[in-house]
């Protein structure tokens, strides 16, 4: 593999364009230059991978980021090892994770928004339900 030298500002700009740790600087450059991904996934789109979290028929890949704003504070969680992990605690449902924050019953599907690996935009998780 060849290497290239870039200055700090270029490296910082590349890093800022990485939506997740699974996206490399090379992936960012390929996208900016209009090239196809180097190693497109051979996995079927609907096939769960080890560690994905599946709840109510919705699959969240490992590394999916979750966030919610409650009483002026932003709460962050992440999909890991088949569950939603919030403050080192594992949850099987979005509502259970939301209730751990609010201490009251709440619909987790409207409480949380997520950013899937490789994407830059956030979306309410209710939009992913069929």
N, C-alpha and C positions, 0 to 999 in steps of 0.2 A: 504494500500500500504506500502511496506517495503522501507526503505531507506538504502543507503550504503554510507560510507564515502570514499572520494577519496582525494588525495592531489591536490595541485594547478596545477601541471604539467599535471596530468591525466585529470582534469576538462578542462584545456585549450585545450588539444588535442581533447577531445570530442567536445568542442564548435567549434573548427576549422573545424571539419568534418560535421557540420550542414550547409547544403547549403541554408537553409532559416529558418525563425523563426517558421514555421509550423512543422519542424522536431525537435523532442525532443532528449535529450541525450539518453533516453531509445531506441528510434528508431535507433540511431547510434550504440548503443551497440548490439541491435538485429541483425543489418546488419553485424557488425564485427564478431559476433558469428555464423553467418550463419542461423539465425532463420528467419521465414517469418514475415512480418509486423503483429503486434498484432491485429490491427483493419483494415483489408484491406477495401478499399472504396467499398461500395455497389453501388455507382453511376456509371451509364454507362459511358464508356470512352468518348463518344462524347457529353454527356449531359452538357449543360452550367449550372453553379452554379450562384447564385445571385452575382453580382459584376464582373463576368468575362467580358472580353472585346472581342467582336467579330467584326472583320474588314476583308473585302474581303474574307469571308468564313473561316477565321482562328480564332480559339478560343484561347485566352491567359487567363489562369486562374488568379484569384486574386492573387497578390503576385509575379507574373512573373516580373523579373528584366530585365531592358533594359540598354544597355550601348553603347556609341559611342565615338570614338576618333576624334576630329576635331581640327586642328591647335595646336596639342600637348596637348590638354586638354581632359580629360575624362568626359563625361556627363552621368549622371545616371538618370533613370526614373523607374517608377514602375506602374503596373496595379492595379488600385483601383477603386471600384464603377463604373465599366463599361467604363473606359477610361484609357488612358495613361497619367500619371501625371508626369510632369517635372517642377521642381522649383515651385511647388504648382499650376501650371496651367494645366488644363485638355485639352487633344487633342483627336479627334475622329479618326485621321489617323496617321500612322507613319511618313508620309511625312510632315504633318503640324507640328509635333513636331520637326522634323529635320530642317525644314525651320525656326523655331523659334531660332535655334542655328546658322545656316549658314547665315540667312538673304537673301538666294537665293533659287531658286527652286532646289529641290534635291529629289531623289527617296528614300523614307524612308525605303523601303524594302531591300535596299542594304546598307543603312547608319547605321541601328541599328542591334545589335545582342542581343539575349535574353538568359536568363537562367530560365527555367521553375521551378516552385516549386518542391523541392525534387530532383532536378538534380544538378550535380556539373559542367557540361560543358556548355559553351556558344555556340550559333549557330546563323548564319546570319538568320534573320527572313524570308528572301526570300525562304529559304529551306523548310519552313513550308507551303508554298502555293502549291496548287495542280495544 
